[in-house]
């Protein structure tokens, strides 16, 4: 390693030197490690594990999370001048880890430990003093044992993940794989003097956005105002861009493409969901530049959390550090305590399942109040707090004092108040298997979650499904459908609205019609929300993106391909959307429409640095989907459109990766609902 001299200096001129040369151990052999990274990405890079996203490989790599992993780097090159002590800063350690500073005499003998520390919060930055005699830093990651912490706590909680501050989504969700990981997932550097990470930043330029929750004749409003004027919110929910969300060139490209796609579809807000990560600054930088407002959930979701001193102190450090980091971005307009914790407590049957005593119930309610603020026993329509850990942290660390709400939603979809008070997660459509028309009856004051699944395009399916498993119930296809009733629910709705299902369609046609179904249903919901202004003042569908290739609620798949829903959203979110036309469009279900035999001409050619496709309709075409062979990830500026007979349209391609344009000799492929119905 190159010798690094750290010269003492003032705090404003603090020097940060990256610590490089990391390696990890597996079966007695050392391998170079890529930092930032995760153990899964290191193992994959060295060919020790197969691609966990392919076929059913998720199951074959489960062993990775059940063993100890050791990372090391040498410190010989680090020398301090000027009498300052040196500190080693880990911006992020994923998992439960011990950080050990080791000394040795000759690099051959077994080193001894000169200092040792514990790091058990993935979302906290740690700084440790480097002992003068240390030559090596070692990070030992232990297998997560939430059961031991749960046993010590003494109250059974609905989810053991609550006892460990790691990314919940990595441990499995109904759209994500179960791949708990560990690693040095953010930068590591050496600095002189002890750094501080919870100092409030200078106040950024304010976007003059405020949230007003006002009691009215209906219930309680949930309306954002900008420059004093009410603003209707259009957007979606955001999950991590990858199952192993390090910030590198690949993920930076994903961030840019996804957020530009959101802007292209006329979004004005992104909700960062509370079961993923506190996003990288790069995400917020892009939102700042694009003018996208951010609803920021703290990283708590769908579970109860323990109130022991160790956990509460860890949470306090976590939120203060992250608020201080994120608050310099003007795009953030709302801090939200959690996702669906109050909803789960009141509506998911936990209290009957776990048989808590009266004393335990009181303690758990108090824990919610201590961490987030919970008014369930006083004013159930209140969604603010000034005394909780999170509320006090926002007050202390956000120089703009942007609003804090305790939870989302205020009332679950089984309560009548879900359409009269605060924000709403309406899941009667999907979880309740109710028809899309229920969106007309269940439009709340602000729709912060709702949605319906579809499958990704066939080109994406081919990348995770072996050729001999290209049928909807194969092991690979089942592995990439994480909702237990997902296929059943899609089939039921597809038969109801399109007169088809997975048993009557080829896989190619099924994934196409599943996207039409999603666009039709979620689009109908958006139309209801837009039409009910000012009763409803916002719509954030679930979800914009994926963390791996999967059947999900996303409108853009994990490779950047726009689904039919994203094109529908682009039209409906437009300031010039003709709602009367859309009401006419939704006046009949697709299965009841008479479609002629498809007749059209198509041509594709390179135009400058892009690719243009022209379609001329000779008959009325429904849901025209255009792709090319070979397929290139990205989207056309229009797709999944209707085209009347005698009309022509030219569409242009926008690649997910700017270096991957469609080749000039590509073959244009077209699919229409006319052809799938075989009329």
C-alpha positions in Angstrom: 0.0 0.0 0.0 1.0 3.6 -0.6 2.2 5.4 2.5 -0.4 7.9 3.7 0.5 10.8 5.9 -2.3 12.5 7.8 -1.3 16.0 8.7 -3.1 17.6 11.6 -5.5 20.4 10.6 -8.6 22.2 11.7 -12.0 20.7 11.7 -13.2 22.5 8.6 -10.1 21.2 6.7 -10.4 17.6 8.0 -8.6 15.1 5.8 -10.3 11.9 4.9 -8.2 9.1 3.5 -9.9 6.0 2.1 -8.7 2.7 3.7 -8.2 0.3 0.8 -6.8 -3.2 0.4 -9.6 -5.1 2.1 -9.8 -8.9 1.9 -12.1 -11.6 3.3 -11.6 -15.1 4.4 -13.5 -18.2 3.1 -12.5 -21.8 4.0 -9.0 -20.8 5.1 -8.3 -18.8 2.0 -8.2 -15.0 1.6 -9.8 -13.2 -1.3 -9.7 -9.5 -2.2 -12.8 -7.7 -1.2 -14.6 -4.9 -3.0 -15.6 -2.1 -0.6 -18.1 -0.8 -0.4 -19.8 -4.1 -0.9 -21.6 -7.1 0.7 -20.4 -10.6 1.3 -22.8 -11.9 -1.4 -21.3 -9.5 -4.0 -17.8 -10.6 -3.1 -18.6 -14.3 -3.2 -20.3 -13.8 -6.6 -17.4 -11.9 -8.0 -15.0 -14.7 -7.1 -17.3 -17.4 -8.4 -17.9 -19.0 -5.0 -21.7 -18.7 -5.3 -23.9 -18.7 -8.4 -26.0 -15.7 -9.4 -28.6 -15.6 -6.6 -31.1 -13.9 -8.8 -31.1 -16.7 -11.4 -33.6 -19.6 -11.3 -34.0 -20.8 -7.7 -30.4 -20.0 -6.7 -31.7 -17.9 -3.8 -32.3 -21.2 -2.0 -28.8 -22.5 -2.7 -27.1 -19.4 -1.1 -29.0 -19.4 2.1 -25.9 -20.8 3.9 -24.1 -17.5 3.4 -26.1 -15.7 6.1 -25.7 -18.5 8.6 -21.9 -18.3 9.1 -19.2 -16.0 10.4 -17.4 -13.8 7.9 -14.1 -12.0 8.5 -12.7 -8.9 6.6 -9.2 -7.4 7.2 -7.1 -4.5 6.0 -3.6 -3.5 7.0 -2.9 -0.1 8.7 0.9 -0.1 8.2 0.7 2.8 5.8 -1.2 5.1 8.1 1.1 7.6 9.8 -0.1 10.7 11.8 2.0 13.9 11.9 1.2 16.9 14.1 0.3 15.0 17.3 -3.3 14.2 16.3 -4.9 10.9 17.0 -6.3 8.9 14.1 -9.8 7.6 13.7 -11.1 4.9 11.5 -14.6 5.7 10.2 -17.0 3.1 8.9 -19.9 5.0 7.1 -21.8 1.7 7.1 -21.4 -1.8 8.4 -24.2 -4.2 7.5 -24.9 -6.9 10.1 -23.7 -7.6 13.6 -20.0 -7.0 13.8 -17.0 -6.7 16.0 -14.3 -4.3 14.9 -10.8 -5.4 16.2 -7.5 -3.5 16.0 -4.7 -6.0 15.9 -0.9 -5.8 16.6 1.8 -8.1 15.4 5.6 -8.1 15.3 6.5 -9.4 11.8 3.2 -10.0 9.9 3.6 -13.8 10.4 2.8 -14.5 14.0 -0.8 -14.6 15.2 -1.7 -11.0 15.9 -3.1 -9.9 19.3 -6.1 -7.6 19.9 -5.2 -4.1 21.0 -8.8 -2.7 21.0 -12.2 -4.1 20.1 -15.6 -2.5 19.5 -19.2 -3.6 18.6 -21.1 -2.3 15.6 -24.7 -3.5 15.4 -26.6 -0.8 13.5 -26.4 -0.9 9.7 -27.7 2.7 9.5 -25.2 4.3 11.9 -21.7 5.7 11.1 -19.1 4.5 13.5 -15.7 6.1 14.3 -13.1 4.2 16.3 -9.7 5.5 17.6 -6.8 3.7 16.0 -4.4 2.4 18.6 -0.7 3.4 18.0 0.5 -0.2 18.0 -2.2 -1.6 15.6 -1.2 -2.9 12.2 -4.4 -4.6 11.1 -8.1 -3.9 11.4 -10.4 -6.8 11.3 -14.2 -6.8 11.0 -15.9 -10.0 12.1 -19.5 -10.4 11.1 -21.6 -12.8 13.1 -24.7 -14.6 11.9 -27.8 -12.7 13.1 -29.3 -14.3 16.2 -32.4 -12.3 16.8 -33.9 -15.1 18.9 -31.4 -14.5 21.8 -32.2 -10.9 21.9 -35.9 -11.7 21.8 -35.6 -14.1 24.6 -33.9 -11.6 26.7 -36.6 -9.0 26.0 -39.2 -11.2 27.5 -42.2 -10.2 25.2 -42.8 -12.1 22.0 -42.9 -9.6 19.1 -44.5 -10.3 15.7 -41.2 -10.2 13.8 -37.7 -11.1 15.2 -36.2 -8.6 12.7 -37.2 -5.9 15.1 -34.4 -6.8 17.4 -31.6 -6.0 14.8 -31.0 -2.7 13.0 -30.3 -4.1 9.6 -32.2 -3.6 6.3 -35.5 -5.4 6.8 -36.1 -5.9 3.1 -33.0 -8.1 2.7 -34.6 -10.6 5.1 -37.5 -11.2 2.7 -40.6 -9.4 1.5 -43.5 -10.1 -0.8 -41.5 -8.7 -3.7 -37.9 -9.4 -2.6 -35.7 -12.4 -1.9 -34.6 -13.6 1.5 -30.9 -12.9 1.4 -29.7 -11.3 4.7 -26.2 -10.1 4.0 -23.3 -8.4 5.8 -20.3 -6.4 4.7 -18.7 -3.0 4.6 -21.5 -1.5 2.5 -20.4 2.2 2.7 -17.0 3.9 2.5 -14.2 3.4 5.1 -11.7 6.2 5.7 -9.1 7.5 8.2 -9.3 10.9 9.6 -7.6 13.0 12.3 -9.6 14.1 15.3 -12.8 12.5 16.3 -15.6 13.3 13.7 -19.2 14.1 14.5 -22.1 12.8 12.5 -25.1 14.3 14.2 -24.4 18.0 13.8 -27.3 19.7 12.1 -26.3 21.1 8.6 -26.7 24.6 7.4 -30.3 25.2 6.3 -30.7 24.4 2.6 -32.8 26.6 0.3 -36.4 26.0 1.3 -38.9 24.8 -1.3 -41.7 26.4 0.8 -43.7 23.1 1.1 -45.8 22.4 4.1 -48.2 19.7 5.1 -51.6 20.8 6.6 -53.7 18.2 8.5 -56.8 20.2 9.3 -60.1 19.0 10.9 -63.0 19.6 8.5 -66.5 18.6 7.9 -65.3 15.3 6.4 -62.7 14.3 8.9 -59.0 15.4 8.8 -57.3 16.6 5.6 -53.8 15.7 4.4 -52.7 18.3 1.9 -49.4 19.7 0.9 -49.1 23.4 0.1 -46.4 25.0 -1.9 -45.9 28.8 -1.6 -49.2 28.8 0.2 -51.2 27.1 -2.5 -52.6 23.5 -2.3 -50.7 21.0 -4.4 -52.0 17.7 -5.7 -49.3 15.1 -5.2 -48.5 12.6 -8.0 -45.9 9.9 -7.5 -45.1 6.4 -6.2 -43.4 4.5 -3.5 -39.6 3.8 -3.7 -37.8 0.7 -2.5 -34.0 0.0 -2.7 -32.7 -0.2 -6.3 -30.9 -3.5 -5.6 -31.0 -6.3 -3.0 -27.4 -5.3 -2.2 -27.7 -1.5 -2.4 -24.1 -0.3 -2.5 -23.4 2.9 -4.4 -21.3 2.2 -7.4 -21.4 3.0 -11.1 -24.1 0.5 -11.9 -26.5 1.7 -9.1 -25.8 5.3 -9.9 -27.0 4.6 -13.4 -30.1 3.0 -12.0 -30.8 5.9 -9.7 -30.5 8.4 -12.6 -32.7 6.3 -14.9 -35.4 5.6 -12.4 -35.7 9.1 -11.1 -35.6 10.6 -14.6 -38.3 8.0 -15.6 -40.3 9.3 -12.6 -39.9 12.9 -13.8 -40.8 11.9 -17.4 -44.0 10.3 -16.1 -44.9 13.7 -14.5 -44.2 12.8 -10.8 -43.7 15.5 -8.3 -43.1 13.2 -5.2 -41.3 10.0 -4.3 -42.1 8.2 -1.0 -39.0 6.4 0.4 -40.6 3.4 2.1 -39.5 2.5 5.6 -38.4 -1.1 5.2 -35.3 -0.5 3.0 -32.4 1.8 3.7 -31.8 5.5 4.4 -31.0 6.4 0.8 -27.6 7.5 -0.4 -26.9 11.2 -0.8 -26.7 10.5 -4.6 -30.5 9.8 -4.5 -31.3 13.0 -2.8 -28.9 15.0 -5.0 -30.9 13.8 -8.0 -34.2 14.6 -6.5 -32.9 18.1 -5.7 -31.9 18.6 -9.3 -35.1 17.1 -10.8 -37.4 19.0 -8.5 -38.9 15.8 -7.0 -40.2 16.2 -3.5 -39.3 13.3 -1.1 -41.6 11.9 1.6 -39.0 10.3 3.9 -40.0 7.3 6.0 -37.6 6.4 8.9 -36.5 2.9 8.6 -39.2 1.1 10.6 -41.8 -1.0 9.0 -44.7 -3.4 9.7 -43.4 -4.6 13.1 -43.3 -3.6 16.8 -39.9 -2.6 18.2 -38.4 -3.3 21.7 -38.0 -0.4 24.1 -34.9 -1.7 26.0 -32.3 1.0 26.7 -29.8 -0.4 24.2 -32.2 -0.3 21.3 -33.6 3.1 22.2 -30.1 4.6 22.3 -29.2 2.9 19.0 -32.3 4.3 17.4 -31.6 7.8 18.7 -28.1 7.7 17.2 -29.4 6.3 14.0 -32.1 8.9 13.3 -30.0 11.9 14.4 -27.2 10.9 12.2 -29.4 10.3 9.2 -31.5 13.4 9.7 -28.3 15.5 9.9 -27.1 14.0 6.7 -30.3 14.1 4.7 -31.6 17.4 6.0 -29.2 19.4 3.8 -31.3 18.4 0.8 -34.3 20.8 0.0 -36.2 17.9 -1.7 -37.2 16.4 1.6 -40.6 17.8 2.6 -41.9 15.2 5.2 -40.4 13.0 7.8 -42.6 9.9 8.6 -42.0 7.8 11.7 -42.8 4.4 10.2 -44.7 2.3 7.7 -47.8 0.5 9.0 -46.7 0.0 12.6 -49.9 1.5 14.0 -51.8 -0.3 11.3 -50.4 -3.6 12.3 -51.0 -3.0 16.0 -54.6 -2.2 15.5 -55.6 -4.5 12.6 -53.4 -7.5 12.0 -54.5 -9.7 14.9 -51.2 -9.6 16.7 -52.8 -9.2 20.1 -54.8 -12.4 19.7 -51.9 -14.4 18.3 -49.3 -13.5 20.9 -51.6 -13.4 24.0 -50.0 -10.4 25.6 -51.0 -9.6 29.1 -52.5 -6.3 30.0 -49.1 -5.1 31.3 -47.3 -6.2 28.1 -49.9 -4.4 26.0 -49.3 -1.2 28.0 -45.5 -1.6 27.6 -45.8 -2.1 23.8 -48.1 0.9 23.4 -45.6 2.9 25.4 -42.8 1.7 23.2 -44.6 2.9 20.1 -45.2 6.3 21.8 -41.6 6.5 23.0 -40.1 5.9 19.6 -42.7 7.3 17.2 -45.5 8.9 19.1 -48.7 6.9 19.3 -52.0 8.6 20.2 -54.2 5.4 20.0 -55.4 5.9 23.6 -56.0 9.6 23.5 -56.7 11.2 20.1 -56.8 8.6 17.4 -57.0 11.2 14.7 -53.7 12.9 15.6 -50.7 12.0 13.5 -48.1 14.3 15.0 -45.8 14.2 18.0 -43.3 16.5 19.8 -42.1 14.2 22.5 -41.0 10.9 20.8 -37.4 10.0 20.0 -37.9 10.6 16.3 -39.9 13.9 16.7 -37.2 15.3 19.0 -34.5 14.3 16.6 -36.2 16.1 13.7 -36.6 19.2 15.9 -32.9 19.1 16.9 -31.3 18.1 13.6 -33.5 19.5 10.7 -32.7 23.2 10.4 -35.9 23.8 8.3 -38.1 22.0 10.9 -39.9 20.1 8.2 -43.1 18.3 9.4 -43.0 15.0 11.2 -45.8 12.5 11.2 -45.8 9.4 13.4 -46.9 6.7 11.0 -48.4 5.9 7.6 -51.3 5.2 7.3 -53.3 6.9 10.0 -56.0 4.2 9.7 -55.9 0.8 8.1 -58.2 0.0 5.1 -60.7 -1.8 7.2 -61.6 1.3 9.1 -64.2 3.8 7.8 -61.9 6.6 8.8 -59.4 5.5 6.1 -61.3 7.6 3.6 -62.0 10.5 5.8 -58.8 11.0 7.9 -55.2 11.5 6.9 -53.3 9.3 4.5 -54.5 5.9 3.4 -53.0 2.5 2.3 -55.9 0.9 0.5 -55.3 -2.8 0.0 -58.9 -4.0 -0.4 -57.9 -4.3 -4.1 -55.2 -6.9 -4.1 -55.1 -8.3 -0.5 -58.8 -8.3 -0.2 -59.3 -9.5 -3.8 -61.9 -6.8 -4.4 -62.6 -5.5 -7.9 -60.9 -2.4 -9.2 -64.1 -0.5 -9.0 -63.7 -0.3 -5.2 -61.2 2.5 -5.8 -64.2 4.7 -6.5 -65.6 4.0 -3.1 -62.3 4.0 -1.2 -60.7 7.2 -2.2 -59.2 8.8 0.9 -57.8 12.2 1.7 -54.3 11.1 0.5 -53.6 7.8 -1.1 -50.1 6.9 0.0 -50.2 3.2 -0.9 -52.3 1.0 -3.2 -51.5 -1.2 -6.2 -51.7 -4.4 -8.2 -49.1 -6.9 -9.4 -47.8 -7.7 -12.9 -45.0 -9.8 -14.3 -42.0 -8.2 -15.9 -41.6 -8.4 -19.7 -40.6 -11.7 -21.3 -37.0 -10.5 -21.9 -36.6 -10.0 -18.1 -38.2 -13.4 -17.4 -35.7 -15.1 -19.7 -32.9 -13.7 -17.7 -33.9 -15.4 -14.5 -35.8 -18.4 -15.8 -34.0 -21.4 -17.5 -35.4 -22.2 -20.9 -36.8 -25.6 -19.7 -38.8 -23.8 -17.0 -40.6 -21.2 -19.1 -44.0 -22.0 -17.7 -45.9 -20.1 -15.0 -45.7 -22.8 -12.3 -42.1 -23.9 -12.8 -39.8 -23.7 -9.7 -38.0 -20.7 -11.1 -41.2 -18.8 -11.9 -42.6 -19.6 -8.4 -39.4 -18.5 -6.8 -39.7 -15.1 -8.5 -43.3 -14.6 -7.3 -43.0 -13.8 -3.6 -46.6 -13.3 -2.7 -48.2 -16.5 -1.5 -51.4 -15.8 -3.5 -49.9 -13.7 -6.2 -50.6 -15.8 -9.2 -54.0 -16.7 -7.9 -55.0 -13.0 -7.5 -53.7 -12.0 -10.9 -55.5 -14.9 -12.5 -58.8 -14.1 -10.8 -58.7 -10.4 -11.9 -57.4 -11.2 -15.4 -60.3 -13.6 -16.0 -62.7 -11.0 -14.6 -61.5 -8.1 -16.7 -59.9 -9.8 -19.7 -61.6 -13.2 -19.9 -58.2 -14.9 -19.8 -55.7 -16.4 -17.3 -52.4 -18.2 -17.0 -54.0 -21.6 -18.0 -55.4 -20.3 -21.3 -52.4 -18.1 -22.3 -48.8 -18.8 -23.3 -46.3 -17.4 -20.9 -45.4 -14.7 -23.4 -49.0 -13.6 -23.7 -49.7 -14.0 -20.0 -46.9 -11.6 -18.9 -48.1 -9.1 -21.5 -51.8 -9.2 -20.4 -50.7 -9.1 -16.7 -49.2 -5.7 -17.5 -52.3 -4.5 -19.3 -54.3 -5.7 -16.3 -52.1 -3.8 -13.8 -52.2 -0.6 -16.0 -56.0 -0.9 -16.3 -56.6 -1.4 -12.6 -54.1 1.0 -11.0 -54.9 3.5 -13.7 -58.6 3.3 -12.7 -57.6 4.0 -9.1 -55.5 7.0 -10.1 -58.4 8.4 -12.2 -60.6 8.2 -9.1 -58.1 10.0 -7.0 -57.6 12.8 -9.6 -61.4 13.1 -10.0 -62.0 13.5 -6.2 -60.0 16.7 -5.7 -60.0 18.4 -3.2 -61.3 15.5 -1.1 -58.2 13.6 -2.2 -55.0 15.6 -2.6 -52.4 13.0 -3.4 -51.8 9.6 -5.0 -48.6 7.5 -4.5 -49.0 4.1 -5.9 -47.1 1.0 -4.8 -44.4 0.8 -6.2 -42.1 2.4 -8.7 -39.1 0.0 -8.9 -37.8 -3.5 -8.0 -34.7 -4.7 -6.2 -34.3 -7.8 -8.3 -36.2 -9.4 -11.3 -39.6 -10.5 -10.0 -43.4 -10.4 -10.3 -44.3 -7.3 -8.3 -46.3 -4.1 -8.0 -43.6 -2.1 -9.8 -44.2 0.1 -12.8 -40.5 -0.3 -13.9 -38.8 -3.7 -13.7 -35.3 -4.2 -12.2 -33.6 -3.8 -15.6 -35.3 -0.5 -16.3 -38.0 -1.7 -18.6 -41.2 0.3 -18.3 -44.3 -1.8 -17.8 -47.6 -0.8 -19.2 -48.5 0.9 -15.9 -45.7 3.4 -16.2 -47.0 4.5 -19.6 -50.5 4.8 -18.2 -49.2 6.8 -15.2 -47.4 9.2 -17.6 -50.7 10.0 -19.3 -52.8 10.3 -16.2 -50.3 12.3 -14.3 -50.0 14.9 -17.1 -51.3 18.3 -16.2 -53.3 18.2 -19.4 -54.9 14.8 -18.8 -58.4 14.7 -20.2 -60.3 13.1 -17.3 -63.6 12.9 -19.3 -61.9 10.9 -22.0 -60.4 8.6 -19.4 -63.8 8.1 -17.8 -65.1 7.1 -21.2 -62.1 4.7 -21.6 -63.0 3.0 -18.3 -66.7 2.7 -19.1 -66.3 -0.9 -20.3 -64.1 -3.8 -19.2 -61.6 -5.0 -21.8 -63.2 -8.4 -22.1 -66.5 -6.8 -23.3 -64.9 -4.8 -26.1 -65.2 -5.9 -29.7 -61.8 -6.0 -31.3 -61.2 -6.4 -35.1 -58.5 -8.6 -36.5 -55.2 -6.7 -36.1 -53.8 -5.2 -39.4 -50.8 -2.9 -39.4 -47.5 -2.0 -40.9 -44.3 -1.5 -38.8 -40.9 -0.1 -39.6 -37.9 0.6 -37.5 -34.7 2.6 -38.2 -31.8 4.4 -36.5 -32.3 8.1 -36.2 -29.2 9.9 -35.0 -28.2 8.2 -31.7 -31.6 6.6 -31.1 -34.0 4.2 -32.7 -37.4 5.1 -34.1 -40.3 2.8 -34.8 -43.3 3.8 -37.0 -46.6 1.9 -36.8 -49.4 2.5 -39.3 -52.7 1.0 -38.2 -55.1 -0.5 -40.9 -57.5 -1.6 -38.2 -58.3 -0.3 -34.8 -55.5 -1.6 -32.5 -55.7 -2.0 -28.8 -52.7 -1.9 -26.4 -49.9 -1.9 -28.9 -46.7 -3.1 -27.4 -43.5 -2.6 -29.3 -40.1 -4.3 -28.6 -37.1 -5.2 -30.6 -35.0 -8.4 -31.0 -32.5 -8.3 -29.7 -34.1 -6.7 -26.7 -32.3 -3.7 -25.1 -33.4 -2.6 -21.6 -35.2 0.7 -21.5 -38.4 2.2 -22.9 -39.9 3.9 -25.9 -41.3 7.3 -25.3 -44.8 5.8 -25.9 -45.9 2.2 -25.7 -49.0 0.1 -24.8 -51.1 2.6 -26.7 -54.3 2.3 -28.7 -54.1 3.3 -32.4 -57.2 3.9 -34.6 -57.3 2.6 -38.1 -55.7 5.0 -40.6 -53.4 6.6 -38.0 -49.6 6.4 -37.8 -47.3 7.0 -34.8 -43.5 7.2 -34.5 -41.9 6.3 -31.1 -38.3 6.6 -30.1 -36.3 4.5 -27.7 -34.6 5.6 -24.5 -32.1 3.1 -23.2 -31.7 2.3 -19.5 -28.0 2.4 -20.1 -27.0 5.3 -22.4 -24.3 3.1 -23.9 -26.8 0.4 -25.1 -28.7 1.7 -28.0 -30.8 -0.7 -30.2 -28.6 -1.9 -33.1 -29.5 -0.8 -36.6 -30.3 -4.4 -37.8 -32.7 -5.1 -34.9 -36.1 -6.7 -35.7 -39.1 -4.8 -34.5 -41.7 -6.9 -32.7 -45.3 -5.9 -32.0 -48.0 -7.4 -29.8 -51.6 -6.2 -29.6 -54.6 -7.3 -27.5 -56.4 -8.0 -30.8 -53.9 -10.8 -31.6 -53.8 -12.3 -28.1 -57.6 -12.7 -28.1 -57.1 -14.5 -31.5 -60.1 -12.9 -33.2 
